[in-house]
C-alpha cells in the first residue's frame, strides 16, 4: 500500500514539473480555465461538462506525454537526428489533433448558447 501511495506522489510531482516547465501547458491551462468560466456563466449542461472535461483532459494529457517525450529525447542526445525530429513532431501533432477536436467541441457547445 505504501508503494501505491508513493506512486501518487511521483505522479503529482510530474504534473507539477509539467506545469512549471511547460509553456504550452500554461497556455492550455488558461484555455481550459476560460472554457470552464464560460461554462459556469452559460450554465453548461451535464453532457456539455462531460465533453469539456474529456477535451481538457485529452489535451493536457497529450501535452504532458509530448513534453515527457521531448525531455527524454533531448536527454538521450543533444544532436539533431532526423528520426528523433520525426518522433517529436508526431507527438506534437497528436496534441494538435486533440486541441483542434477540442476547439470544434467548444465551438459547437458555444454556438448552441448564442
N, CA, C and O atoms as a GROMACS GRO file, in nm:
protein
  456
    1UNK      N    1   0.082  -0.120   0.000
    1UNK     CA    2   0.000   0.000   0.000
    1UNK      C    3   0.087   0.127   0.000
    1UNK      O    4   0.055   0.226  -0.065
    2UNK      N    5   0.198   0.121   0.074
    2UNK     CA    6   0.287   0.237   0.081
    2UNK      C    7   0.341   0.272  -0.058
    2UNK      O    8   0.353   0.390  -0.093
    3UNK      N    9   0.375   0.170  -0.138
    3UNK     CA   10   0.426   0.193  -0.274
    3UNK      C   11   0.321   0.262  -0.361
    3UNK      O   12   0.354   0.350  -0.441
    4UNK      N   13   0.196   0.222  -0.345
    4UNK     CA   14   0.087   0.283  -0.422
    4UNK      C   15   0.073   0.431  -0.388
    4UNK      O   16   0.057   0.516  -0.476
    5UNK      N   17   0.078   0.461  -0.260
    5UNK     CA   18   0.067   0.600  -0.215
    5UNK      C   19   0.186   0.681  -0.268
    5UNK      O   20   0.168   0.795  -0.312
    6UNK      N   21   0.306   0.624  -0.262
    6UNK     CA   22   0.424   0.693  -0.315
    6UNK      C   23   0.410   0.720  -0.463
    6UNK      O   24   0.454   0.824  -0.512
    7UNK      N   25   0.349   0.627  -0.538
    7UNK     CA   26   0.335   0.645  -0.682
    7UNK      C   27   0.246   0.766  -0.713
    7UNK      O   28   0.268   0.834  -0.813
    8UNK      N   29   0.147   0.793  -0.629
    8UNK     CA   30   0.065   0.913  -0.648
    8UNK      C   31   0.151   1.038  -0.627
    8UNK      O   32   0.134   1.138  -0.698
    9UNK      N   33   0.240   1.033  -0.532
    9UNK     CA   34   0.330   1.145  -0.509
    9UNK      C   35   0.419   1.171  -0.629
    9UNK      O   36   0.441   1.286  -0.666
   10UNK      N   37   0.469   1.064  -0.690
   10UNK     CA   38   0.552   1.080  -0.810
   10UNK      C   39   0.469   1.140  -0.924
   10UNK      O   40   0.517   1.227  -0.997
   11UNK      N   41   0.347   1.094  -0.938
   11UNK     CA   42   0.260   1.146  -1.044
   11UNK      C   43   0.230   1.293  -1.021
   11UNK      O   44   0.233   1.373  -1.115
   12UNK      N   45   0.201   1.330  -0.898
   12UNK     CA   46   0.175   1.470  -0.867
   12UNK      C   47   0.298   1.557  -0.891
   12UNK      O   48   0.287   1.670  -0.939
   13UNK      N   49   0.415   1.504  -0.859
   13UNK     CA   50   0.539   1.576  -0.887
   13UNK      C   51   0.556   1.594  -1.038
   13UNK      O   52   0.599   1.700  -1.084
   14UNK      N   53   0.522   1.492  -1.116
   14UNK     CA   54   0.529   1.502  -1.261
   14UNK      C   55   0.435   1.608  -1.315
   14UNK      O   56   0.472   1.683  -1.405
   15UNK      N   57   0.314   1.615  -1.260
   15UNK     CA   58   0.219   1.718  -1.303
   15UNK      C   59   0.274   1.856  -1.269
   15UNK      O   60   0.266   1.948  -1.350
   16UNK      N   61   0.329   1.870  -1.149
   16UNK     CA   62   0.388   1.999  -1.109
   16UNK      C   63   0.500   2.040  -1.204
   16UNK      O   64   0.506   2.154  -1.248
   17UNK      N   65   0.590   1.944  -1.234
   17UNK     CA   66   0.700   1.974  -1.326
   17UNK      C   67   0.649   2.010  -1.464
   17UNK      O   68   0.700   2.101  -1.528
   18UNK      N   69   0.548   1.938  -1.510
   18UNK     CA   70   0.488   1.964  -1.641
   18UNK      C   71   0.434   2.107  -1.648
   18UNK      O   72   0.458   2.178  -1.746
   19UNK      N   73   0.362   2.148  -1.546
   19UNK     CA   74   0.304   2.282  -1.546
   19UNK      C   75   0.412   2.388  -1.528
   19UNK      O   76   0.408   2.492  -1.594
   20UNK      N   77   0.508   2.362  -1.440
   20UNK     CA   78   0.613   2.459  -1.413
   20UNK      C   79   0.704   2.480  -1.534
   20UNK      O   80   0.743   2.593  -1.564
   21UNK      N   81   0.738   2.372  -1.602
   21UNK     CA   82   0.836   2.378  -1.711
   21UNK      C   83   0.775   2.403  -1.848
   21UNK      O   84   0.845   2.450  -1.939
   22UNK      N   85   0.649   2.373  -1.865
   22UNK     CA   86   0.590   2.376  -1.999
   22UNK      C   87   0.516   2.504  -2.030
   22UNK      O   88   0.415   2.535  -1.967
   23UNK      N   89   0.564   2.578  -2.128
   23UNK     CA   90   0.494   2.698  -2.174
   23UNK      C   91   0.358   2.660  -2.231
   23UNK      O   92   0.257   2.724  -2.202
   24UNK      N   93   0.356   2.555  -2.314
   24UNK     CA   94   0.230   2.512  -2.373
   24UNK      C   95   0.131   2.465  -2.267
   24UNK      O   96   0.011   2.485  -2.282
   25UNK      N   97   0.181   2.405  -2.161
   25UNK     CA   98   0.093   2.361  -2.054
   25UNK      C   99   0.020   2.480  -1.993
   25UNK      O  100  -0.100   2.473  -1.966
   26UNK      N  101   0.092   2.589  -1.973
   26UNK     CA  102   0.031   2.709  -1.916
   26UNK      C  103  -0.075   2.766  -2.009
   26UNK      O  104  -0.183   2.806  -1.965
   27UNK      N  105  -0.045   2.770  -2.138
   27UNK     CA  106  -0.141   2.820  -2.237
   27UNK      C  107  -0.266   2.733  -2.237
   27UNK      O  108  -0.378   2.785  -2.239
   28UNK      N  109  -0.248   2.602  -2.236
   28UNK     CA  110  -0.362   2.512  -2.239
   28UNK      C  111  -0.443   2.517  -2.109
   28UNK      O  112  -0.565   2.504  -2.112
   29UNK      N  113  -0.376   2.537  -1.996
   29UNK     CA  114  -0.448   2.554  -1.870
   29UNK      C  115  -0.532   2.681  -1.871
   29UNK      O  116  -0.644   2.682  -1.821
   30UNK      N  117  -0.478   2.788  -1.928
   30UNK     CA  118  -0.554   2.913  -1.938
   30UNK      C  119  -0.674   2.894  -2.030
   30UNK      O  120  -0.784   2.940  -1.999
   31UNK      N  121  -0.653   2.826  -2.142
   31UNK     CA  122  -0.765   2.799  -2.234
   31UNK      C  123  -0.870   2.713  -2.164
   31UNK      O  124  -0.990   2.738  -2.177
   32UNK      N  125  -0.825   2.612  -2.092
   32UNK     CA  126  -0.919   2.527  -2.019
   32UNK      C  127  -0.996   2.605  -1.914
   32UNK      O  128  -1.117   2.587  -1.898
   33UNK      N  129  -0.925   2.691  -1.842
   33UNK     CA  130  -0.992   2.774  -1.741
   33UNK      C  131  -1.094   2.867  -1.806
   33UNK      O  132  -1.200   2.894  -1.750
   34UNK      N  133  -1.061   2.916  -1.926
   34UNK     CA  134  -1.153   3.004  -1.998
   34UNK      C  135  -1.283   2.934  -2.034
   34UNK      O  136  -1.391   2.990  -2.018
   35UNK      N  137  -1.272   2.810  -2.081
   35UNK     CA  138  -1.394   2.738  -2.118
   35UNK      C  139  -1.472   2.696  -1.993
   35UNK      O  140  -1.594   2.690  -1.996
   36UNK      N  141  -1.401   2.668  -1.884
   36UNK     CA  142  -1.470   2.637  -1.758
   36UNK      C  143  -1.546   2.761  -1.709
   36UNK      O  144  -1.661   2.750  -1.666
   37UNK      N  145  -1.484   2.877  -1.717
   37UNK     CA  146  -1.551   3.001  -1.679
   37UNK      C  147  -1.673   3.026  -1.767
   37UNK      O  148  -1.780   3.063  -1.718
   38UNK      N  149  -1.656   3.005  -1.897
   38UNK     CA  150  -1.770   3.019  -1.989
   38UNK      C  151  -1.881   2.922  -1.952
   38UNK      O  152  -1.999   2.956  -1.956
   39UNK      N  153  -1.844   2.800  -1.914
   39UNK     CA  154  -1.943   2.700  -1.875
   39UNK      C  155  -2.021   2.741  -1.752
   39UNK      O  156  -2.141   2.718  -1.743
   40UNK      N  157  -1.952   2.802  -1.657
   40UNK     CA  158  -2.019   2.849  -1.536
   40UNK      C  159  -2.116   2.962  -1.569
   40UNK      O  160  -2.230   2.964  -1.523
   41UNK      N  161  -2.069   3.057  -1.650
   41UNK     CA  162  -2.151   3.172  -1.687
   41UNK      C  163  -2.270   3.130  -1.773
   41UNK      O  164  -2.382   3.179  -1.753
   42UNK      N  165  -2.247   3.038  -1.868
   42UNK     CA  166  -2.351   2.998  -1.962
   42UNK      C  167  -2.431   2.876  -1.916
   42UNK      O  168  -2.519   2.829  -1.988
   43UNK      N  169  -2.402   2.827  -1.798
   43UNK     CA  170  -2.476   2.713  -1.741
   43UNK      C  171  -2.476   2.591  -1.833
   43UNK      O  172  -2.580   2.546  -1.880
   44UNK      N  173  -2.356   2.538  -1.857
   44UNK     CA  174  -2.344   2.418  -1.938
   44UNK      C  175  -2.426   2.305  -1.877
   44UNK      O  176  -2.442   2.296  -1.755
   45UNK      N  177  -2.478   2.221  -1.964
   45UNK     CA  178  -2.550   2.102  -1.920
   45UNK      C  179  -2.449   1.998  -1.874
   45UNK      O  180  -2.329   2.012  -1.895
   46UNK      N  181  -2.498   1.893  -1.811
   46UNK     CA  182  -2.410   1.785  -1.768
   46UNK      C  183  -2.336   1.725  -1.886
   46UNK      O  184  -2.216   1.699  -1.877
   47UNK      N  185  -2.404   1.704  -1.997
   47UNK     CA  186  -2.338   1.648  -2.116
   47UNK      C  187  -2.230   1.741  -2.169
   47UNK      O  188  -2.124   1.696  -2.212
   48UNK      N  189  -2.256   1.869  -2.166
   48UNK     CA  190  -2.157   1.966  -2.212
   48UNK      C  191  -2.035   1.965  -2.119
   48UNK      O  192  -1.921   1.972  -2.166
   49UNK      N  193  -2.057   1.957  -1.989
   49UNK     CA  194  -1.946   1.950  -1.894
   49UNK      C  195  -1.864   1.823  -1.915
   49UNK      O  196  -1.741   1.825  -1.905
   50UNK      N  197  -1.930   1.713  -1.944
   50UNK     CA  198  -1.858   1.588  -1.971
   50UNK      C  199  -1.768   1.605  -2.093
   50UNK      O  200  -1.651   1.566  -2.090
   51UNK      N  201  -1.822   1.663  -2.199
   51UNK     CA  202  -1.743   1.685  -2.321
   51UNK      C  203  -1.624   1.776  -2.292
   51UNK      O  204  -1.513   1.749  -2.338
   52UNK      N  205  -1.647   1.883  -2.218
   52UNK     CA  206  -1.540   1.978  -2.185
   52UNK      C  207  -1.432   1.909  -2.100
   52UNK      O  208  -1.312   1.926  -2.125
   53UNK      N  209  -1.474   1.831  -2.001
   53UNK     CA  210  -1.378   1.763  -1.914
   53UNK      C  211  -1.293   1.664  -1.993
   53UNK      O  212  -1.172   1.656  -1.973
   54UNK      N  213  -1.356   1.590  -2.083
   54UNK     CA  214  -1.281   1.494  -2.166
   54UNK      C  215  -1.183   1.568  -2.256
   54UNK      O  216  -1.068   1.526  -2.270
   55UNK      N  217  -1.226   1.677  -2.315
   55UNK     CA  218  -1.138   1.754  -2.404
   55UNK      C  219  -1.020   1.813  -2.329
   55UNK      O  220  -0.905   1.802  -2.373
   56UNK      N  221  -1.046   1.876  -2.215
   56UNK     CA  222  -0.937   1.934  -2.137
   56UNK      C  223  -0.840   1.826  -2.094
   56UNK      O  224  -0.719   1.843  -2.104
   57UNK      N  225  -0.894   1.715  -2.046
   57UNK     CA  226  -0.809   1.603  -2.004
   57UNK      C  227  -0.726   1.547  -2.118
   57UNK      O  228  -0.608   1.517  -2.100
   58UNK      N  229  -0.786   1.534  -2.236
   58UNK     CA  230  -0.714   1.478  -2.351
   58UNK      C  231  -0.601   1.570  -2.395
   58UNK      O  232  -0.490   1.524  -2.424
   59UNK      N  233  -0.629   1.700  -2.402
   59UNK     CA  234  -0.525   1.794  -2.446
   59UNK      C  235  -0.411   1.801  -2.345
   59UNK      O  236  -0.294   1.794  -2.383
   60UNK      N  237  -0.444   1.813  -2.217
   60UNK     CA  238  -0.339   1.822  -2.116
   60UNK      C  239  -0.260   1.692  -2.105
   60UNK      O  240  -0.139   1.695  -2.088
   61UNK      N  241  -0.329   1.580  -2.115
   61UNK     CA  242  -0.260   1.450  -2.110
   61UNK      C  243  -0.167   1.435  -2.231
   61UNK      O  244  -0.053   1.391  -2.217
   62UNK      N  245  -0.217   1.470  -2.348
   62UNK     CA  246  -0.134   1.462  -2.468
   62UNK      C  247  -0.013   1.554  -2.460
   62UNK      O  248   0.097   1.516  -2.499
   63UNK      N  249  -0.033   1.674  -2.409
   63UNK     CA  250   0.078   1.768  -2.397
   63UNK      C  251   0.179   1.720  -2.294
   63UNK      O  252   0.300   1.738  -2.312
   64UNK      N  253   0.132   1.659  -2.187
   64UNK     CA  254   0.224   1.605  -2.086
   64UNK      C  255   0.309   1.494  -2.147
   64UNK      O  256   0.429   1.488  -2.124
   65UNK      N  257   0.247   1.406  -2.225
   65UNK     CA  258   0.322   1.298  -2.290
   65UNK      C  259   0.420   1.356  -2.392
   65UNK      O  260   0.533   1.309  -2.403
   66UNK      N  261   0.377   1.456  -2.466
   66UNK     CA  262   0.464   1.520  -2.564
   66UNK      C  263   0.584   1.584  -2.494
   66UNK      O  264   0.697   1.570  -2.539
   67UNK      N  265   0.560   1.653  -2.385
   67UNK     CA  266   0.667   1.717  -2.310
   67UNK      C  267   0.764   1.612  -2.254
   67UNK      O  268   0.885   1.630  -2.261
   68UNK      N  269   0.709   1.504  -2.200
   68UNK     CA  270   0.794   1.398  -2.146
   68UNK      C  271   0.880   1.336  -2.255
   68UNK      O  272   0.998   1.310  -2.235
   69UNK      N  273   0.821   1.312  -2.371
   69UNK     CA  274   0.895   1.254  -2.482
   69UNK      C  275   1.006   1.348  -2.528
   69UNK      O  276   1.118   1.304  -2.554
   70UNK      N  277   0.976   1.476  -2.538
   70UNK     CA  278   1.078   1.573  -2.579
   70UNK      C  279   1.192   1.581  -2.477
   70UNK      O  280   1.309   1.588  -2.515
   71UNK      N  281   1.157   1.581  -2.350
   71UNK     CA  282   1.260   1.583  -2.244
   71UNK      C  283   1.350   1.460  -2.256
   71UNK      O  284   1.472   1.470  -2.246
   72UNK      N  285   1.288   1.343  -2.276
   72UNK     CA  286   1.365   1.220  -2.288
   72UNK      C  287   1.454   1.222  -2.412
   72UNK      O  288   1.571   1.186  -2.406
   73UNK      N  289   1.399   1.265  -2.524
   73UNK     CA  290   1.477   1.270  -2.648
   73UNK      C  291   1.595   1.365  -2.634
   73UNK      O  292   1.705   1.335  -2.680
   74UNK      N  293   1.573   1.478  -2.570
   74UNK     CA  294   1.681   1.575  -2.551
   74UNK      C  295   1.787   1.521  -2.455
   74UNK      O  296   1.904   1.555  -2.467
   75UNK      N  297   1.746   1.438  -2.361
   75UNK     CA  298   1.840   1.377  -2.268
   75UNK      C  299   1.924   1.270  -2.336
   75UNK      O  300   2.043   1.256  -2.308
   76UNK      N  301   1.863   1.196  -2.427
   76UNK     CA  302   1.932   1.087  -2.497
   76UNK      C  303   2.042   1.142  -2.586
   76UNK      O  304   2.153   1.089  -2.590
   77UNK      N  305   2.010   1.249  -2.657
   77UNK     CA  306   2.111   1.309  -2.744
   77UNK      C  307   2.081   1.456  -2.765
   77UNK      O  308   1.966   1.496  -2.783
   78UNK      N  309   2.185   1.535  -2.762
   78UNK     CA  310   2.171   1.676  -2.792
   78UNK      C  311   2.185   1.704  -2.941
   78UNK      O  312   2.164   1.816  -2.988
   79UNK      N  313   2.222   1.600  -3.015
   79UNK     CA  314   2.240   1.613  -3.159
   79UNK      C  315   2.105   1.621  -3.230
   79UNK      O  316   2.004   1.573  -3.179
   80UNK      N  317   2.106   1.680  -3.344
   80UNK     CA  318   1.987   1.682  -3.428
   80UNK      C  319   1.985   1.552  -3.509
   80UNK      O  320   2.074   1.526  -3.590
   81UNK      N  321   1.883   1.473  -3.486
   81UNK     CA  322   1.868   1.347  -3.558
   81UNK      C  323   1.730   1.345  -3.622
   81UNK      O  324   1.630   1.381  -3.560
   82UNK      N  325   1.727   1.302  -3.748
   82UNK     CA  326   1.603   1.304  -3.824
   82UNK      C  327   1.495   1.218  -3.760
   82UNK      O  328   1.379   1.260  -3.753
   83UNK      N  329   1.529   1.100  -3.714
   83UNK     CA  330   1.428   1.012  -3.654
   83UNK      C  331   1.372   1.071  -3.525
   83UNK      O  332   1.252   1.061  -3.499
   84UNK      N  333   1.456   1.131  -3.445
   84UNK     CA  334   1.408   1.194  -3.322
   84UNK      C  335   1.320   1.314  -3.357
   84UNK      O  336   1.218   1.337  -3.292
   85UNK      N  337   1.360   1.391  -3.457
   85UNK     CA  338   1.277   1.504  -3.500
   85UNK      C  339   1.139   1.456  -3.541
   85UNK      O  340   1.038   1.516  -3.504
   86UNK      N  341   1.133   1.346  -3.618
   86UNK     CA  342   1.004   1.294  -3.662
   86UNK      C  343   0.918   1.251  -3.544
   86UNK      O  344   0.799   1.280  -3.540
   87UNK      N  345   0.979   1.182  -3.450
   87UNK     CA  346   0.905   1.136  -3.332
   87UNK      C  347   0.850   1.256  -3.253
   87UNK      O  348   0.734   1.256  -3.212
   88UNK      N  349   0.934   1.357  -3.234
   88UNK     CA  350   0.891   1.475  -3.161
   88UNK      C  351   0.780   1.548  -3.236
   88UNK      O  352   0.684   1.595  -3.175
   89UNK      N  353   0.792   1.557  -3.368
   89UNK     CA  354   0.688   1.622  -3.448
   89UNK      C  355   0.557   1.543  -3.443
   89UNK      O  356   0.449   1.603  -3.437
   90UNK      N  357   0.565   1.411  -3.446
   90UNK     CA  358   0.444   1.329  -3.438
   90UNK      C  359   0.375   1.348  -3.304
   90UNK      O  360   0.252   1.358  -3.298
   91UNK      N  361   0.453   1.353  -3.196
   91UNK     CA  362   0.395   1.374  -3.063
   91UNK      C  363   0.328   1.511  -3.055
   91UNK      O  364   0.219   1.525  -3.000
   92UNK      N  365   0.394   1.612  -3.111
   92UNK     CA  366   0.335   1.746  -3.114
   92UNK      C  367   0.209   1.746  -3.199
   92UNK      O  368   0.110   1.812  -3.166
   93UNK      N  369   0.212   1.672  -3.308
   93UNK     CA  370   0.095   1.661  -3.395
   93UNK      C  371  -0.023   1.597  -3.324
   93UNK      O  372  -0.138   1.636  -3.346
   94UNK      N  373   0.004   1.499  -3.239
   94UNK     CA  374  -0.105   1.435  -3.166
   94UNK      C  375  -0.172   1.533  -3.071
   94UNK      O  376  -0.294   1.528  -3.052
   95UNK      N  377  -0.094   1.622  -3.012
   95UNK     CA  378  -0.152   1.725  -2.925
   95UNK      C  379  -0.237   1.820  -3.008
   95UNK      O  380  -0.346   1.860  -2.967
   96UNK      N  381  -0.187   1.857  -3.125
   96UNK     CA  382  -0.262   1.947  -3.213
   96UNK      C  383  -0.395   1.885  -3.254
   96UNK      O  384  -0.496   1.954  -3.259
   97UNK      N  385  -0.395   1.756  -3.283
   97UNK     CA  386  -0.519   1.687  -3.320
   97UNK      C  387  -0.622   1.698  -3.207
   97UNK      O  388  -0.737   1.732  -3.231
   98UNK      N  389  -0.580   1.669  -3.085
   98UNK     CA  390  -0.675   1.676  -2.973
   98UNK      C  391  -0.717   1.820  -2.945
   98UNK      O  392  -0.832   1.845  -2.908
   99UNK      N  393  -0.626   1.913  -2.963
   99UNK     CA  394  -0.660   2.054  -2.941
   99UNK      C  395  -0.761   2.102  -3.046
   99UNK      O  396  -0.856   2.173  -3.012
  100UNK      N  397  -0.741   2.065  -3.171
  100UNK     CA  398  -0.835   2.105  -3.276
  100UNK      C  399  -0.972   2.042  -3.255
  100UNK      O  400  -1.074   2.108  -3.273
  101UNK      N  401  -0.974   1.916  -3.216
  101UNK     CA  402  -1.102   1.850  -3.186
  101UNK      C  403  -1.171   1.920  -3.070
  101UNK      O  404  -1.293   1.934  -3.069
  102UNK      N  405  -1.093   1.963  -2.972
  102UNK     CA  406  -1.149   2.033  -2.857
  102UNK      C  407  -1.206   2.169  -2.896
  102UNK      O  408  -1.309   2.211  -2.843
  103UNK      N  409  -1.140   2.236  -2.989
  103UNK     CA  410  -1.192   2.363  -3.039
  103UNK      C  411  -1.326   2.342  -3.109
  103UNK      O  412  -1.418   2.422  -3.093
  104UNK      N  413  -1.337   2.235  -3.184
  104UNK     CA  414  -1.465   2.203  -3.251
  104UNK      C  415  -1.574   2.179  -3.147
  104UNK      O  416  -1.684   2.231  -3.159
  105UNK      N  417  -1.542   2.100  -3.045
  105UNK     CA  418  -1.639   2.073  -2.939
  105UNK      C  419  -1.681   2.204  -2.872
  105UNK      O  420  -1.800   2.228  -2.853
  106UNK      N  421  -1.583   2.288  -2.837
  106UNK     CA  422  -1.614   2.416  -2.773
  106UNK      C  423  -1.700   2.503  -2.864
  106UNK      O  424  -1.796   2.566  -2.819
  107UNK      N  425  -1.667   2.507  -2.992
  107UNK     CA  426  -1.744   2.588  -3.086
  107UNK      C  427  -1.888   2.538  -3.096
  107UNK      O  428  -1.982   2.618  -3.101
  108UNK      N  429  -1.906   2.407  -3.099
  108UNK     CA  430  -2.041   2.352  -3.106
  108UNK      C  431  -2.121   2.383  -2.980
  108UNK      O  432  -2.238   2.420  -2.987
  109UNK      N  433  -2.057   2.369  -2.866
  109UNK     CA  434  -2.126   2.399  -2.740
  109UNK      C  435  -2.161   2.548  -2.732
  109UNK      O  436  -2.274   2.585  -2.700
  110UNK      N  437  -2.063   2.632  -2.762
  110UNK     CA  438  -2.087   2.777  -2.752
  110UNK      C  439  -2.186   2.826  -2.857
  110UNK      O  440  -2.264   2.917  -2.829
  111UNK      N  441  -2.185   2.768  -2.975
  111UNK     CA  442  -2.280   2.811  -3.079
  111UNK      C  443  -2.424   2.782  -3.036
  111UNK      O  444  -2.516   2.854  -3.075
  112UNK      N  445  -2.444   2.677  -2.959
  112UNK     CA  446  -2.578   2.647  -2.909
  112UNK      C  447  -2.622   2.742  -2.798
  112UNK      O  448  -2.741   2.754  -2.770
  113UNK      N  449  -2.528   2.809  -2.737
  113UNK     CA  450  -2.559   2.900  -2.628
  113UNK      C  451  -2.593   3.041  -2.677
  113UNK      O  452  -2.651   3.122  -2.605
  114UNK      N  453  -2.555   3.070  -2.803
  114UNK     CA  454  -2.578   3.206  -2.854
  114UNK      C  455  -2.678   3.208  -2.964
  114UNK      O  456  -2.709   3.314  -3.018
   0.00000   0.00000   0.00000
